Amino acid sequence: MSAGQRGERGGVHRLFGAPADDRARSGDRAAIRWMRGAFAMFYVLVGITNFVTLDGYARDATTLLALITAGLLGLAALPWWVRADRGDHLGYVPVLVSLAQITLTEQIHYTSTLMLTLVGIGAAVRLRRTLVVSLVLGCAGWAAAVVWLPALRTGELGHYAVQLAISAMVAGILHESLRRRQRQLRIARDRVAEVADRFGSLFHASPSGVAIAGGDHVLVAVNQAFCDLVGRGEPELIGSGSAELEALAGIETRYVRPDGTARWVWPTVGRSSQWILIQLQDVTDRHLAQEAARDSDRLLAAVSATARRIRTGEDARSTIIGAVRELAEADSVSLMEPLNAQALVVTGANGAQVVGTRIPLDGSSMSARVYGDGQPIFLPDATQDPRVSPALLKLVQGRSMLWQPVIAGGVVVAVLVVGWTRLVASVGDHRARAVAMLADETALALEHERLLRRLEQMAFTDTLTGLPNRRAWQERLAALFTQAGRSPDRPAPDRTGALTVARPEPGRAWPLTVAIADLDRFKRYNDTHGHPAGDELLQRAALAFAAELGGDDVIARWGGEEFVIALPGRSGPAAREVLDRVRRATPDAETCSIGYAVWDGVESAERLLERADAALYAAKDGGRDAVHGAPECASLRP
């Protein structure tokens, strides 16, 4: 198996790994840092205002206290303090400084500074205890100052007392609102992580054989059911070609296993931009039954034909709905799916204009009942049953109605509603069997669609850092090469008829710099602090590096502790300046080494990365914590 294939396999395995929750904490800490930093800037402005508007000892003392407070708040906003959940106790300092300002100036209008300080503490501290102590200290200290200093007992005293009480209340409300919002966000993130876990479990525990191939039609992941079905182990299957199975999509195929036994399988193929999902269903028993009753079972033949149309890529909903209407000899068929926890919505219909209609789940409607208990219901005359919505009957012009649940994994995922404009005394065996069997096909199609959609979303993201992964990087780099006037994957015939690569004229390359950044001594960091701390360092490094790049720049995780960076439109000193900023942004007093190379307009992407990698090794050999450029190619020299 090639290095590229191993990389693809690693990328697929990362798709099914548990997503890291540390990014959630990083977002919360970033918000706390921003609020504390803004609070520090507020006290810088307070100090400047005091210096300009006051004089004498009061000016010097209040200005100095305000600037000291700004410095302490700025210290509390540093990453280490926030990461260690420290700095809350510094919330008392602004309160004391505000009280000192009122006492030193003996001016009641400086209560405004104390009010703003209490509101700022409500947003900047994390502990409820710190907020309560700060509010009590501020209000009690203000009252003591008023009692102690007669000059503060002016006609505006009552006004400022009320305003101070309101500010304390606003601070408490703001603090509780932020705490609840953060709690809701954590719950939402936990639910997303749970969904990702279930998706990975679905792949590995699926009773159907499922395999994933890359764009080069080479298998990169298989589940145990797939191995059991084809009679081959995972090491043997990974790296083998998938084109033969893809060509048989939608065709019942006799597969002879290595031990000589034969199974009948039904391959299903779904494609996204970069991945191919192959599903093998063991249909041996079904094939034998069909073979024995092929000429006498028209319904089974019709269902099989419908299933083949679905698996050739047609819209699942419209195909199934049309088949249900045909086989059940109905006048209208609708498919209802959950919009949210409160309502169903019609996502497909044939014979009635009802797409988009919503059915509440909190009522006693027949659709809600079937969705809730998962049991089919047939009404010969639905117009006489009060549980059936008259509005629905009017829309579909129905008389007899059948509600069939669509069940996947023991859970109702949709409801098929079949209607007849005429009175139907009963649904015969062939109608009931048609609807029930196509409901199963609906469940399979919906799950298949959701699986593909989730795969496409996750295929280009590194689950640990949130950065683009290696596959996304390769696509983006190819696009940058194309933008520069050359596609690295587009061969063109030369005069001899052999395939070569179209190359621009030397010296006319669009500026493009590619770099590889590697965290220094990362293994030692892992061994010292543990792998969870190493993962957290990788996440913070990814955020810090990305923050130093521009909107057109590209950063991706290459693997391990390595990151790749593309700087389109920059070369020479300009590129080195950006990369040096990236190096200095390494968090936790750790260091990184960076090697970079400037594209010469001729070389391949692989060669460009090799030169950047060689430059990285030179930076490592030179003592680490450095940015080293690769020598220019001959085509770039004057």
Disulfide bonds with the S-S distance in Angstrom:
none
